[in-house]
């Protein structure tokens, strides 16, 4: 039986934070040469520091600057020369924060919890019985209620991380870099809904990355260490690493780079004049940003690049893929594709295959602004595809430009269509999972449920009470859902085909789930990015913020979407031949399917 089974009810829901405005002098502690024993000790310190941060009542009330408390213990701790003295030092440190009153009312971790707190690092760890007992006691009397460092977002329940000093210096010192690792590791340990899906055991990650963070020699190496650590979450949302003032860019274009100066500079500020995608495992030209550039560039749609600056594409991929956090390989390859044809130089040398003929070229590179990569698309989101019989048509909708004001017109215009195709090979310009999703079901229909963390028991995740349904009135953003009565208006009774691919992520995946719940829906395409759930941002030293998926997203029957994505009913991928011929093969399959209906 686990030691960690009870919790104390809240006695005080207020706190008085007392933070310094500048890093304490303790951040300048000289770090000795890293040995296996020191790495092991630092890993234990990071786990206990994080455990106390989110469990100790006095820390939760905000009575201590918890970063500074770490810096104060470091000078003594890094010089302990045995496990015995290490554990005594940790006990003395914990005892500084006072004795905890006995818990008078307690409850066990919810028996039906989807995820339960993970304390194997204590139960199986090489630590003294006295230290284990101290940790157990704190857990049994842990902080409850309003917390200084963590709260849930009002609407959606994903975690928000509070009162974290950004230490905005571009290249934090060794101790601040260690702090960054501790912060990130513990937030994943206690507040990441998909920790159980990582390829690597999260307990091993902390020890592995201590030398990576401490030995970073520049701001660039530090930022790359964060990206490499983020990749261990196997979460595409973790690719968002940016300055604290750049969060708003997420609603920007699909081509927006990671907005950290050092990494952006490394990858290059200039771009090839065309879009590329991995088609049949080849880096293929699929479109030009400006059609007139096709004549001056010389590459045809469907040509694929094999070498860049004398390096094989496969070699380049192997050398950089560790720095691309992704839930699956389809997502990773999607984001790497564009970056492979970036540079700080005015040109790159490429070798490419053009209809079986091997060619070489000095490819001219352009600034983003020259290619209009960030310009919003103002086109209507819907159109009609006429069939041979003039009286029959198929409705086509792309969510890339969808507007709330178009929904009522779409419903009216497409009510008599033979079928409707909704293209979600993009990121929705507006949220339409309810307002448009209800058009395709005749009855109250569940399509998604979520898990959120229990902040009174960090590491516990439970399904929310609500399973969200289609065909119920959608209220305003504040009330969001009105479950009083079903909508009585007409619904579409024809075939709905939903198109998805590796561009489909997050809200796009949730929206696909809503449409899949329709009465007569088929999903066509390829694996989506498998990163669903509102993004939470982890503040890190260096003035950075790193993203993670903040809530768990599941089908009503409990099937997960993280890493898996939206699995199409019919898999159809583009081919190089189809690209060369200007065909959209998944769209063609959708039209064929509706015509046969």
JOHUWO-V392549 format. One record per residue. N is the residue number from 1. PSI is psi in whole degrees, -180 to 180 (NA if undefined). OMEGA is omega as a letter, one per 40 degrees, with the letter a starting at -180 (none if undefined). Layout:
N & PSI & OMEGA
N & PSI & OMEGA
//
This chain:
1 & 140 & a
2 & 148 & i
3 & -23 & a
4 & 90 & a
5 & -7 & a
6 & 160 & i
7 & 154 & a
8 & 143 & i
9 & 152 & a
10 & 139 & i
11 & -21 & a
12 & 117 & a
13 & 18 & i
14 & 159 & i
15 & 160 & i
16 & 96 & a
17 & 146 & a
18 & 85 & a
19 & 144 & i
20 & 152 & i
21 & -17 & a
22 & 156 & i
23 & 139 & i
24 & 156 & i
25 & -19 & i
26 & -20 & i
27 & -14 & a
28 & 10 & i
29 & 131 & a
30 & 125 & a
31 & 123 & i
32 & 175 & i
33 & 135 & a
34 & 126 & i
35 & 169 & i
36 & -41 & a
37 & -42 & a
38 & -40 & i
39 & -43 & i
40 & -43 & a
41 & -41 & i
42 & -34 & i
43 & -43 & i
44 & -42 & i
45 & -43 & i
46 & -38 & i
47 & -43 & a
48 & -40 & i
49 & -45 & i
50 & -38 & i
51 & -47 & i
52 & -38 & a
53 & -42 & a
54 & -2 & a
55 & -35 & a
56 & 126 & a
57 & -39 & a
58 & -34 & i
59 & -42 & i
60 & -28 & i
61 & -10 & i
62 & 24 & a
63 & -14 & a
64 & 146 & i
65 & 104 & a
66 & -26 & i
67 & -47 & a
68 & -35 & i
69 & -35 & i
70 & -46 & a
71 & -29 & a
72 & -35 & a
73 & -22 & a
74 & -48 & a
75 & -42 & i
76 & -43 & a
77 & -40 & a
78 & -7 & a
79 & 5 & i
80 & 144 & a
81 & 13 & i
82 & 159 & i
83 & -37 & a
84 & -49 & a
85 & -32 & i
86 & -50 & a
87 & -35 & i
88 & -40 & i
89 & -40 & i
90 & -39 & i
91 & -43 & i
92 & -39 & i
93 & -47 & a
94 & -38 & a
95 & -18 & i
96 & -25 & a
97 & 14 & i
98 & 162 & i
99 & 142 & i
100 & 140 & i
101 & 150 & i
102 & 145 & i
103 & 127 & a
104 & -20 & i
105 & 133 & a
106 & 162 & i
107 & 151 & a
108 & 163 & i
109 & 137 & a
110 & 126 & a
111 & -34 & a
112 & 16 & a
113 & 137 & a
114 & -38 & i
115 & 143 & a
116 & 155 & a
117 & 142 & a
118 & 106 & i
119 & 29 & i
120 & -27 & i
121 & -23 & i
122 & -52 & a
123 & -37 & a
124 & 4 & a
125 & 156 & i
126 & 69 & i
127 & 159 & a
128 & 157 & i
129 & -36 & a
130 & -41 & i
131 & -39 & i
132 & -43 & a
133 & -38 & i
134 & -44 & i
135 & -42 & i
136 & -44 & a
137 & -41 & i
138 & -41 & i
139 & -42 & a
140 & -23 & a
141 & 34 & a
142 & 163 & a
143 & 142 & i
144 & 149 & i
145 & -155 & a
146 & 129 & a
147 & 146 & a
148 & -34 & a
149 & -5 & a
150 & 141 & i
151 & 171 & i
152 & 142 & i
153 & 143 & a
154 & -48 & a
155 & -45 & a
156 & -15 & i
157 & 5 & i
158 & 153 & a
159 & 145 & i
160 & 132 & a
161 & 122 & a
162 & 157 & i
163 & 38 & i
164 & 121 & i
165 & 128 & a
166 & -19 & a
167 & 72 & a
168 & 3 & i
169 & 140 & a
170 & -32 & i
171 & 92 & a
172 & 152 & i
173 & 178 & a
174 & -42 & a
175 & -35 & i
176 & -33 & i
177 & -36 & i
178 & -41 & i
179 & -42 & i
180 & -45 & i
181 & -45 & i
182 & -45 & a
183 & -52 & a
184 & -48 & a
185 & -44 & a
186 & -33 & i
187 & -41 & i
188 & -41 & a
189 & -39 & a
190 & -20 & a
191 & 9 & i
192 & 119 & a
193 & -11 & a
194 & 26 & a
195 & -29 & a
196 & -8 & a
197 & 1 & a
198 & 146 & i
199 & -39 & a
200 & 141 & i
201 & 127 & a
202 & -29 & i
203 & -32 & a
204 & -24 & a
205 & -41 & a
206 & -50 & a
207 & -39 & a
208 & -36 & a
209 & -5 & i
210 & -51 & i
211 & -31 & a
212 & -45 & a
213 & -45 & a
214 & -36 & a
215 & 2 & i
216 & 134 & a
217 & 0 & a
218 & 168 & i
219 & -38 & i
220 & -47 & i
221 & -37 & i
222 & -46 & i
223 & -38 & i
224 & -35 & i
225 & -40 & i
226 & -45 & i
227 & -40 & i
228 & -41 & i
229 & -45 & a
230 & -34 & i
231 & -23 & i
232 & -14 & i
233 & -14 & a
234 & 48 & a
235 & 118 & a
236 & -30 & i
237 & -21 & a
238 & -7 & i
239 & -18 & a
240 & 102 & i
241 & 121 & a
242 & 173 & i
243 & 156 & a
244 & -23 & a
245 & 11 & a
246 & 10 & a
247 & -33 & a
248 & -17 & a
249 & -13 & a
250 & -23 & i
251 & 6 & a
252 & -160 & a
253 & 163 & i
254 & -13 & a
255 & -2 & a
256 & 130 & a
257 & 170 & i
258 & 128 & a
259 & 59 & i
260 & 128 & a
261 & -46 & a
262 & -46 & a
263 & -40 & i
264 & -41 & i
265 & -38 & i
266 & -44 & a
267 & -25 & i
268 & 143 & a
269 & -1 & a
270 & 151 & a
271 & 154 & i
272 & 154 & a
273 & 6 & a
274 & 160 & i
275 & 142 & i
276 & 153 & i
277 & 152 & i
278 & 109 & i
279 & 123 & a
280 & 42 & i
281 & 15 & i
282 & 141 & a
283 & 99 & a
284 & 138 & i
285 & 122 & a
286 & -16 & a
287 & 159 & i
288 & 142 & i
289 & -39 & i
290 & 118 & a
291 & -34 & a
292 & -21 & a
293 & -14 & i
294 & -39 & a
295 & -41 & a
296 & -27 & a
297 & -45 & i
298 & -18 & i
299 & 139 & i
300 & 156 & i
301 & 129 & a
302 & -14 & i
303 & 147 & i
304 & 142 & a
305 & 134 & a
306 & -28 & a
307 & 144 & i
308 & 123 & a
309 & 49 & i
310 & 8 & i
311 & 135 & i
312 & 144 & i
313 & -41 & a
314 & -39 & i
315 & -43 & i
316 & -43 & i
317 & -47 & a
318 & -32 & a
319 & -18 & a
320 & -11 & a
321 & -23 & i
322 & -16 & a
323 & 18 & i
324 & 88 & i
325 & 132 & a
326 & 147 & i
327 & -28 & i
328 & 172 & a
329 & -31 & i
330 & -43 & i
331 & -44 & a
332 & -45 & a
333 & -33 & i
334 & -46 & a
335 & -32 & i
336 & -31 & a
337 & -55 & a
338 & -40 & a
339 & -23 & i
340 & -27 & i
341 & 45 & i
342 & 155 & i
343 & 160 & i
344 & -6 & i
345 & 163 & i
346 & -18 & i
347 & 160 & i
348 & 151 & i
349 & 125 & a
350 & 149 & i
351 & 133 & a
352 & 160 & a
353 & 119 & i
354 & 98 & a
355 & 42 & i
356 & -8 & i
357 & 127 & i
358 & 127 & a
359 & 162 & i
360 & 156 & a
361 & 145 & i
362 & 109 & a
363 & 121 & i
364 & 136 & a
365 & 157 & a
366 & 155 & i
367 & 153 & i
368 & -43 & a
369 & -31 & i
370 & -24 & a
371 & -1 & a
372 & 35 & a
373 & -25 & a
374 & 3 & a
375 & 133 & i
376 & 149 & i
377 & 121 & a
378 & 7 & a
379 & 155 & i
380 & 149 & a
381 & -5 & a
382 & 154 & a
383 & 170 & i
384 & 138 & i
385 & 110 & a
386 & 138 & i
387 & 175 & a
388 & -39 & i
389 & 114 & a
390 & -20 & a
391 & -6 & a
392 & 143 & i
393 & 162 & i
394 & 134 & i
395 & 135 & i
396 & 131 & i
397 & 129 & i
398 & 133 & a
399 & -7 & a
400 & -29 & a
401 & 14 & a
402 & 140 & i
403 & 147 & i
404 & -37 & a
405 & -14 & a
406 & -16 & a
407 & -48 & a
408 & -37 & i
409 & -38 & i
410 & -46 & a
411 & -44 & a
412 & -43 & a
413 & -32 & a
414 & 8 & a
415 & -34 & a
416 & 15 & i
417 & 153 & i
418 & -31 & i
419 & 168 & i
420 & 137 & i
421 & 125 & i
422 & 120 & a
423 & 111 & i
424 & 35 & i
425 & 56 & a
426 & -173 & i
427 & 128 & a
428 & 135 & i
429 & -22 & i
430 & 159 & i
431 & 117 & a
432 & 15 & a
433 & -37 & i
434 & -51 & a
435 & -36 & i
436 & -31 & a
437 & -35 & a
438 & -19 & a
439 & -16 & a
440 & 12 & i
441 & 143 & a
442 & -8 & a
443 & 170 & i
444 & 121 & a
445 & 119 & i
446 & 146 & i
447 & -13 & a
448 & 151 & i
449 & 160 & a
450 & 154 & i
451 & 143 & i
452 & 157 & a
453 & 151 & i
454 & 104 & a
455 & -18 & i
456 & -8 & i
457 & 74 & a
458 & 131 & a
459 & -14 & i
460 & 130 & i
461 & 136 & a
462 & 152 & i
463 & 138 & i
464 & 160 & a
465 & -29 & a
466 & 132 & i
467 & 126 & a
468 & 136 & a
469 & 151 & i
470 & 167 & i
471 & 30 & i
472 & 145 & a
473 & 133 & i
474 & 124 & i
475 & -166 & i
476 & 177 & a
477 & -27 & a
478 & -46 & i
479 & -31 & i
480 & -52 & a
481 & 137 & i
482 & 107 & a
483 & 18 & a
484 & -40 & a
485 & 151 & i
486 & 154 & i
487 & 141 & a
488 & -3 & a
489 & 168 & a
490 & 157 & i
491 & 162 & a
492 & 128 & a
493 & 0 & i
494 & -169 & a
495 & 133 & i
496 & 127 & i
497 & 127 & a
498 & 128 & i
499 & 128 & i
500 & 158 & i
501 & -160 & a
502 & -7 & i
503 & -16 & a
504 & 115 & a
505 & 147 & i
506 & -116 & a
507 & -35 & i
508 & -39 & i
509 & -41 & i
510 & -42 & i
511 & -39 & i
512 & -37 & i
513 & -40 & i
514 & -45 & a
515 & -33 & i
516 & -26 & i
517 & -2 & i
518 & 167 & a
519 & -31 & a
520 & 63 & a
521 & 141 & i
522 & 134 & i
523 & 128 & a
524 & 143 & i
525 & -138 & a
526 & 177 & a
527 & 133 & i
528 & 180 & a
529 & -18 & i
530 & 42 & i
531 & 96 & a
532 & 157 & a
533 & 136 & a
534 & 142 & a
535 & 132 & i
536 & 151 & a
537 & 132 & a
538 & 116 & i
539 & 134 & a
540 & 150 & i
541 & 145 & a
542 & 7 & a
543 & 32 & a
544 & 160 & i
545 & 137 & a
546 & 136 & a
547 & 153 & i
548 & 157 & i
549 & 129 & a
550 & -20 & i
551 & 157 & i
552 & 138 & a
553 & 129 & a
554 & 154 & i
555 & 161 & a
556 & -28 & i
557 & 3 & i
558 & -5 & i
559 & 138 & a
560 & 164 & i
561 & -22 & a
562 & 133 & a
563 & -35 & a
564 & -45 & a
565 & -164 & i
566 & 111 & a
567 & 119 & a
568 & 149 & i
569 & -35 & i
570 & 117 & i
571 & 124 & i
572 & 120 & i
573 & 149 & i
574 & 151 & i
575 & 158 & i
576 & -40 & i
577 & -42 & i
578 & -41 & i
579 & -44 & i
580 & -34 & a
581 & 1 & i
582 & 23 & a
583 & 151 & i
584 & 91 & a
585 & -41 & i
586 & -40 & i
587 & -40 & i
588 & -41 & i
589 & -37 & i
590 & -44 & i
591 & -44 & i
592 & -43 & a
593 & -42 & a
594 & -39 & i
595 & -33 & a
596 & -12 & a
597 & NA & none
//
